[in-house]
């Protein structure tokens, strides 16, 4: 019994000593290095979907806008000066009226309404069966003005220092190469176009000598027709010639027609078979003014044996493609009528 007690005590004592023994010291392991934090990439903004809502417009307070200064309308000081033969009476052939035949002038800023200028530009009594008609006026290089006048199939010449001055007859000049001429200054070369039995001929006027010389044919007449009364202008780099066509030289004015020929140099012209019909009329006198073509002419007469006392005009605003027709008015007209027009543009 005592032995069992002793063994139990020994066993309990051993167990107690085993539990009280210190725990072994653990080996310290250095901690693993903490990795540097990885930088978070910047976020890219995803565009928001387009809004379907109607945007609200914020209207700013109105700012007073200064009133613009109106641009003044340019004033065109140039005018059309229209020359014409003013017969003293109406009846029969105006060329056969006795006494002095006078050339008048009138001006217009619209091409339709004219006012006659004081006095006469030229007056002459041939003391023969026929008097002067059909003025043809052109400016020369020195600024003076030349006027050819028809006396049947002959040309007389008068000159003036200005377009409004009195023209003085050159007593030493008479050209028998044809009457009812149309002249134009082609950049220093004055060409004068005159009718002939075979068509319309071309002559050159020598400005230094005052002489006219034949240089060639401009238009050939068709086999069954007669061409006369040329008038030349320049439109946008092209030359236009308006002229009269009739079945014969003796055809009455009511049968006269106006045609249009073209040229790039004033020497070679389109021929009658391909030229444009403009309208009925006689003795055309053309001018290009403010982008518009005005073709003045002896209109149709109620009688077949002489032209009417006043003038008509064909107007084109598209370079000669189409024309409209009307009468003109001449205020203050001293003569009984106005025939045989010749027009020029004058002014500063």
C-alpha positions as CSV (number, residue, x, y, z in Angstrom):
1,X,0.0,0.0,0.0
2,X,2.7,2.4,1.0
3,X,4.6,1.3,-2.1
4,X,1.6,2.2,-4.4
5,X,1.3,5.6,-2.7
6,X,5.0,6.3,-3.2
7,X,4.9,5.4,-6.9
8,X,1.9,7.6,-7.4
9,X,3.6,10.6,-5.8
10,X,6.7,10.1,-8.0
11,X,4.5,9.9,-11.1
12,X,2.7,13.1,-10.2
13,X,5.9,14.9,-9.4
14,X,7.4,14.0,-12.9
15,X,4.3,15.2,-14.7
16,X,4.4,18.4,-12.8
17,X,8.1,19.0,-13.7
18,X,7.4,18.2,-17.4
19,X,4.7,20.8,-17.7
20,X,6.7,23.5,-16.0
21,X,9.7,23.3,-18.4
22,X,10.2,26.4,-20.5
23,X,9.2,26.3,-24.2
24,X,12.0,26.3,-26.6
25,X,12.9,29.7,-28.0
26,X,11.8,29.9,-31.6
27,X,14.3,30.9,-34.3
28,X,13.6,34.4,-35.6
29,X,13.2,34.5,-39.3
30,X,13.5,38.0,-40.8
31,X,10.2,39.0,-42.4
32,X,10.0,39.0,-46.1
33,X,10.5,42.4,-47.6
34,X,7.2,44.1,-48.3
35,X,7.1,44.8,-52.0
36,X,6.7,48.4,-53.1
37,X,3.1,49.2,-53.9
38,X,2.4,49.1,-57.6
39,X,1.2,52.5,-58.9
40,X,-2.4,52.3,-59.9
41,X,-2.7,53.4,-63.6
42,X,-4.7,56.6,-64.2
43,X,-8.2,55.9,-65.2
44,X,-9.2,57.0,-68.7
45,X,-12.6,58.6,-68.8
46,X,-15.0,56.8,-71.0
47,X,-17.0,59.4,-73.1
48,X,-20.5,59.6,-72.0
49,X,-23.0,58.6,-74.6
50,X,-24.5,61.5,-76.5
51,X,-27.4,63.0,-74.8
52,X,-30.7,62.8,-76.7
53,X,-32.1,65.6,-74.6
54,X,-32.7,68.9,-76.4
55,X,-29.9,71.3,-75.3
56,X,-30.9,74.5,-73.6
57,X,-29.6,77.5,-75.4
58,X,-28.6,80.4,-73.2
59,X,-29.3,83.6,-75.1
60,X,-26.9,86.3,-74.2
61,X,-28.1,89.8,-73.6
62,X,-28.2,91.6,-76.9
63,X,-25.3,93.9,-77.6
64,X,-26.2,97.0,-79.6
65,X,-24.7,96.7,-83.1
66,X,-23.5,100.0,-84.6
67,X,-25.5,100.9,-87.7
68,X,-23.3,100.4,-90.8
69,X,-22.4,103.4,-92.8
70,X,-24.3,103.1,-96.1
71,X,-22.1,102.7,-99.2
72,X,-22.7,105.5,-101.6
73,X,-24.1,104.5,-104.9
74,X,-21.5,105.2,-107.6
75,X,-22.6,108.0,-109.9
76,X,-22.0,107.4,-113.6
77,X,-21.1,110.7,-115.1
78,X,-21.0,109.3,-118.6
79,X,-24.0,109.7,-120.9
80,X,-25.1,108.7,-124.3
81,X,-24.8,111.5,-126.9
82,X,-27.1,110.8,-129.8
83,X,-26.5,112.6,-133.1
84,X,-29.2,112.6,-135.8
85,X,-30.4,114.5,-138.8
86,X,-33.4,116.6,-138.0
87,X,-35.5,117.2,-141.2
88,X,-37.4,120.4,-141.3
89,X,-40.6,118.8,-142.5
90,X,-42.1,115.3,-142.8
91,X,-42.9,113.9,-146.2
92,X,-41.1,112.3,-149.0
93,X,-37.4,111.5,-148.8
94,X,-35.6,113.5,-146.0
95,X,-32.4,113.6,-148.0
96,X,-34.3,115.5,-150.8
97,X,-35.6,118.3,-148.6
98,X,-34.4,121.8,-149.9
99,X,-32.2,124.1,-147.9
100,X,-29.7,123.5,-145.1
101,X,-29.7,120.1,-143.5
102,X,-28.8,120.2,-139.8
103,X,-27.3,117.6,-137.4
104,X,-28.6,117.8,-133.8
105,X,-27.5,116.1,-130.6
106,X,-29.3,114.9,-127.4
107,X,-28.1,113.2,-124.3
108,X,-29.5,110.5,-122.0
109,X,-28.4,108.7,-118.9
110,X,-30.8,105.7,-119.4
111,X,-30.7,105.2,-123.2
112,X,-34.4,105.8,-123.6
113,X,-35.2,109.4,-122.6
114,X,-33.2,112.1,-124.3
115,X,-33.0,115.9,-124.0
116,X,-31.9,117.8,-127.1
117,X,-28.8,120.1,-126.5
118,X,-28.8,123.7,-127.5
119,X,-27.9,124.7,-131.0
120,X,-26.8,122.4,-133.9
121,X,-23.7,120.4,-134.2
122,X,-23.4,120.9,-138.0
123,X,-25.5,122.5,-140.7
124,X,-24.8,122.6,-144.4
125,X,-26.7,123.5,-147.6
126,X,-25.4,121.6,-150.6
127,X,-27.6,123.8,-153.0
128,X,-28.4,120.6,-154.9
129,X,-31.1,118.0,-155.2
130,X,-29.9,116.2,-152.2
131,X,-28.5,117.3,-148.8
132,X,-26.4,115.8,-146.1
133,X,-27.7,112.9,-144.0
134,X,-26.5,110.1,-141.7
135,X,-23.9,111.5,-139.4
136,X,-21.1,109.1,-138.4
137,X,-19.1,110.2,-135.3
138,X,-15.9,108.9,-133.8
139,X,-13.3,110.1,-131.3
140,X,-9.7,110.4,-132.5
141,X,-6.6,109.7,-130.5
142,X,-5.9,113.4,-129.8
143,X,-9.3,113.8,-128.2
144,X,-10.9,115.6,-131.1
145,X,-14.0,114.3,-132.9
146,X,-14.5,113.3,-136.5
147,X,-17.9,113.4,-138.2
148,X,-18.5,111.8,-141.6
149,X,-21.7,112.9,-143.4
150,X,-23.4,111.2,-146.4
151,X,-24.1,113.0,-149.6
152,X,-25.6,110.2,-151.7
153,X,-22.7,107.7,-152.2
154,X,-20.1,110.3,-151.1
155,X,-18.7,111.2,-147.7
156,X,-18.0,114.7,-146.4
157,X,-16.0,115.3,-143.3
158,X,-16.3,117.7,-140.4
159,X,-14.2,118.0,-137.2
160,X,-14.7,119.5,-133.7
161,X,-12.4,119.8,-130.6
162,X,-15.2,118.4,-128.4
163,X,-18.2,116.2,-128.9
164,X,-20.5,119.1,-128.0
165,X,-18.8,121.7,-130.1
166,X,-19.8,122.9,-133.6
167,X,-18.3,120.7,-136.3
168,X,-16.4,122.5,-139.0
169,X,-16.5,121.2,-142.6
170,X,-13.2,120.1,-144.2
171,X,-13.5,121.8,-147.6
172,X,-10.8,119.7,-149.1
173,X,-12.2,116.3,-148.3
174,X,-14.7,114.3,-150.3
175,X,-14.6,110.5,-150.6
176,X,-16.6,108.8,-153.4
177,X,-16.2,105.3,-152.0
178,X,-19.7,105.0,-150.5
179,X,-22.0,106.8,-148.2
180,X,-23.8,106.1,-144.8
181,X,-20.6,105.0,-143.1
182,X,-19.9,103.5,-139.6
183,X,-16.6,104.3,-138.0
184,X,-14.8,102.9,-134.9
185,X,-11.5,103.6,-133.3
186,X,-9.8,100.2,-132.8
187,X,-7.1,101.2,-130.3
188,X,-5.6,103.9,-132.5
189,X,-6.7,102.6,-135.9
190,X,-9.9,104.2,-137.1
191,X,-11.7,101.9,-139.5
192,X,-14.7,103.2,-141.5
193,X,-17.2,100.7,-143.0
194,X,-19.2,101.7,-146.0
195,X,-21.8,99.9,-148.2
196,X,-21.1,98.9,-151.7
197,X,-22.9,96.9,-154.4
198,X,-21.1,93.8,-153.3
199,X,-21.5,94.2,-149.5
200,X,-19.8,96.3,-146.9
201,X,-16.3,97.5,-147.5
202,X,-13.6,98.5,-145.0
203,X,-11.5,101.6,-145.1
204,X,-8.8,103.1,-142.8
205,X,-8.7,106.7,-141.8
206,X,-5.2,108.2,-141.5
207,X,-5.4,110.5,-138.5
208,X,-2.3,112.4,-139.3
209,X,-3.1,113.1,-142.9
210,X,-6.9,113.2,-142.6
211,X,-7.3,110.8,-145.5
212,X,-9.5,107.7,-146.0
213,X,-8.3,104.7,-148.0
214,X,-10.0,101.5,-149.0
215,X,-8.5,98.3,-147.4
216,X,-10.8,95.4,-148.1
217,X,-14.2,93.7,-147.8
218,X,-15.8,93.2,-144.4
219,X,-19.1,91.6,-145.4
220,X,-20.2,90.0,-148.7
221,X,-23.8,90.6,-149.7
222,X,-25.9,87.5,-150.4
223,X,-26.7,86.9,-154.1
224,X,-30.3,88.2,-153.6
225,X,-29.7,91.0,-151.1
226,X,-28.2,94.3,-150.3
227,X,-26.2,95.3,-147.1
228,X,-25.7,98.9,-145.9
229,X,-25.6,101.3,-142.9
230,X,-23.0,99.6,-140.7
231,X,-22.5,100.6,-137.0
232,X,-19.7,99.0,-134.9
233,X,-19.2,98.7,-131.1
234,X,-17.1,96.6,-128.8
235,X,-18.6,94.4,-126.1
236,X,-16.5,92.4,-123.7
237,X,-13.5,91.9,-126.1
238,X,-15.7,91.2,-129.2
239,X,-16.7,93.6,-131.9
240,X,-20.3,93.7,-133.1
241,X,-21.5,95.2,-136.4
242,X,-25.1,96.1,-136.8
243,X,-26.2,96.6,-140.4
244,X,-29.2,96.9,-142.7
245,X,-30.3,94.1,-145.0
246,X,-32.8,94.7,-147.8
247,X,-33.8,92.7,-150.9
248,X,-32.5,95.5,-153.1
249,X,-31.2,99.1,-152.7
250,X,-34.6,100.4,-153.7
251,X,-36.6,98.4,-151.1
252,X,-38.8,100.7,-149.0
253,X,-37.9,101.2,-145.3
254,X,-40.8,98.9,-144.2
255,X,-38.8,96.0,-145.7
256,X,-35.5,96.8,-144.1
257,X,-34.1,94.4,-141.5
258,X,-31.2,94.8,-139.0
259,X,-28.6,92.0,-138.6
260,X,-25.6,91.5,-136.3
261,X,-22.1,90.4,-137.4
262,X,-19.2,89.6,-135.0
263,X,-15.4,89.8,-135.2
264,X,-12.5,89.3,-132.9
265,X,-10.2,91.9,-134.6
266,X,-12.5,94.2,-136.6
267,X,-11.0,92.9,-139.9
268,X,-12.5,89.4,-140.4
269,X,-16.3,89.3,-139.8
270,X,-18.9,86.6,-139.6
271,X,-20.8,86.6,-142.9
272,X,-24.5,87.3,-143.5
273,X,-25.7,83.8,-143.9
274,X,-24.6,83.0,-140.3
275,X,-25.5,86.4,-138.8
276,X,-28.2,87.0,-136.3
277,X,-31.5,88.7,-137.2
278,X,-32.2,91.5,-134.7
279,X,-35.4,93.0,-135.9
280,X,-37.1,95.3,-138.5
281,X,-35.6,98.7,-138.9
282,X,-33.2,100.8,-140.9
283,X,-29.9,102.8,-140.4
284,X,-28.9,101.3,-137.1
285,X,-26.7,103.3,-134.7
286,X,-25.3,101.2,-131.8
287,X,-23.6,102.0,-128.5
288,X,-22.5,100.0,-125.5
289,X,-23.4,101.8,-122.2
290,X,-23.4,100.5,-118.6
291,X,-23.3,96.9,-119.7
292,X,-26.2,97.3,-122.1
293,X,-26.4,97.4,-125.9
294,X,-28.6,100.1,-127.4
295,X,-29.3,100.0,-131.2
296,X,-31.1,103.1,-132.4
297,X,-32.7,102.9,-135.7
298,X,-35.2,104.5,-138.1
299,X,-38.4,102.7,-137.2
300,X,-41.2,101.6,-139.4
301,X,-43.2,104.2,-141.1
302,X,-47.0,104.3,-141.7
303,X,-46.0,105.2,-145.3
304,X,-43.7,103.0,-147.3
305,X,-41.8,105.8,-149.0
306,X,-40.0,107.5,-146.1
307,X,-38.9,106.8,-142.5
308,X,-40.9,108.0,-139.6
309,X,-40.2,111.2,-137.8
310,X,-38.7,109.6,-134.7
311,X,-36.4,106.8,-133.6
312,X,-36.8,103.3,-132.1
313,X,-34.3,101.4,-130.0
314,X,-33.4,97.7,-129.6
315,X,-32.0,97.0,-126.2
316,X,-30.0,93.9,-125.2
317,X,-28.7,93.2,-121.6
318,X,-27.2,89.8,-122.5
319,X,-24.5,90.8,-125.0
320,X,-26.7,90.7,-128.0
321,X,-28.4,87.3,-127.5
322,X,-31.9,88.9,-127.2
323,X,-33.4,92.3,-127.8
324,X,-36.4,94.2,-126.6
325,X,-37.8,97.1,-128.7
326,X,-39.4,100.5,-127.8
327,X,-39.5,104.1,-129.0
328,X,-37.3,106.8,-127.6
329,X,-38.3,110.3,-126.6
330,X,-36.4,113.5,-127.3
331,X,-37.5,116.4,-125.2
332,X,-37.0,119.9,-126.6
333,X,-36.6,118.7,-130.2
334,X,-36.5,121.6,-132.6
335,X,-36.8,119.8,-136.0
336,X,-39.9,118.1,-137.3
337,X,-38.3,114.7,-136.8
338,X,-35.2,112.7,-136.0
339,X,-33.6,110.1,-138.4
340,X,-30.2,108.5,-139.1
341,X,-28.9,108.0,-135.5
342,X,-25.3,107.8,-134.5
343,X,-24.5,107.3,-130.8
344,X,-21.4,107.6,-128.7
345,X,-20.6,107.5,-124.9
346,X,-19.1,110.7,-123.5
347,X,-18.1,111.9,-120.1
348,X,-15.1,112.1,-117.7
